[in-house]
Amino acid sequence: MERQDVEAKYKWHTEDIFSSDEAWEGAYSEAEASIDFKRFEGTLGTAEGVHAFFTAQEDAGKRLEKLYLYAHMKHDEDARISKYTAMQARAMALYVRFSSESAFAEPELSALDEDVLRSYLQDVRLQDYDYFLRTLLKNKKHILSAAEEKLLASGGEIYGQFQNIFSMIDNADLKFGEIDDGKGNKLELTHGTYGVILHGTDRALRKRAFEQYYAGYIGLKNTIAATYYGNVRKDVFLSQARGYDSCLQRALEGEDVAECVYSNLLSAVHESLPTMHRYIALRKKLLGLPEQHMYDIYAPLVADAELKMPYEEACKLVAEGLSPLGDEYCALLRKGFSEGWVDVCETTGKRSGAYSTGVFGLHPFVLLNYQQTTHDIFTIAHEMGHSLHTYYSNATQPYAKADYRIFVAEVASTVNEVLLLRYLLAHTEQTGMKKYLYNYFLDMIRTTLHRQTMFAEFEYIAHDKAEKGEPLTSENLCEVYLGLNKQYYGDAIVHDEQIAYEWSRIPHFYTSFYVYKYSTGIVSAISIADRILREGESAVKDYKNFLRSGGSDGPVELLKIAGVDLTKKDAFEAAMHAFEEALRQLEKLTA
Ligand SMILES: [Zn+2]
């Protein structure tokens, strides 16, 4: 389908951002003229100076965000239109100029005396920046002298090179060759086709693809190990230079997350591993395999049970499923569906997948490629969860505190998925659908909770070794990874020798200590959703206050508003219990 053939009611209203491309051009020229921050350098020693700088920065920031939003949404509508590719690149370039011109501010503020910073915290003109200033004060002990900071900053481009090298290997130079698709056709094996094959039903093809794909990485094992070691050494260098006890401490303090959250996650997941082993054993039984291999782990376990319904009905179903969140939330959902927030249909040239996006002062937007699958209905619930989080936060917080962190972002989307799942389970008698839904949930937990925690544990061990002066090699990284794989997946699966090399193909490992946030996100979401279903109104009230809190405090503090305290071990219990219960149900249904 071409975009021009889509009915207007299925398209998002980009005109709510700019009425036309001409209007965008006008705003671009104004924004370009508003970027002049060098004049503020050296003026942040007084509250007046800081206030003037923040005001100018906010003004330019708002303009740039709108420019970029419009250009990237237009580009995503149809990537073939080069005009929008160019507009997106121009908006991006302006943004880079904005960031580099205002980059002086944080070091300049950090270098001020503590007393001066504390006086800023008391200044009414700067009250929107209280969390920013508190964080600055907290991290001040890790700021070095001006000369040292300058030297460290001059290495900025080098620190990112390890990620760059891996990306070049992984996306440009590494070729996996062609593979026979089993029907006599030759297929190029890429990251994309590998994923499709592993999720498919042709087992012999899965095995061939697995072996051929890993052969690519194994052929470069020493290069990739050296690249990863460089990345870890970079983390060790930066954390030691700034006086942190460990790389983990530096990463978590940067996110305003206590270290016990990380260790609580690891120990809670370890305690739940017997349940994971039972799930892997059930997979083996349901797939009817005498031997289950690592290339079987994504194979479909139960037949897809498709609800198959037009978009309008899916929206109605989502709103019903989310009705425990109350009338106000559902009215906002319906407003979003009917007032041009969502771009629904798959059309030629449109960006694939789904996302929610938005800027301050405007309603959020959602991109979908709706195909009438059950999965797509969950996607509506997921993306609208992000959108309403944005909506509530923007409506409550000032610009400076409206943006929420990744740590809390996936909570709002996953709460909606869990609520919809519970609703569908309560409203179906069909065994096929029930099996599909329980398995959907279990797979979500396996891939988002356990797999990401296993990655988090791997990163932790790798950094710990490097901090103790032990070099990282392909051999010792494989030994660690294989050990974890055995621990996490248990005896019902063959730990093929290739899987020891899985660490060498994970791009996220070049953004250290990032993936654990997926795990804490799903843990928090499950416990919030189940509390809402159990307690009703009081839990909904707390949850909506959490959505309203945006980025006004540290993420662990904000989650406490919704009743989840990740600094305590019992916060993880609800999620692990839900995991065990879903498994018990699937075992019963398939007995
Ligand atoms: Zn999401």
Residues whose N, C-alpha, C, O or C-beta is under 5 A from the ligand:
A	BS01	ZN	S413
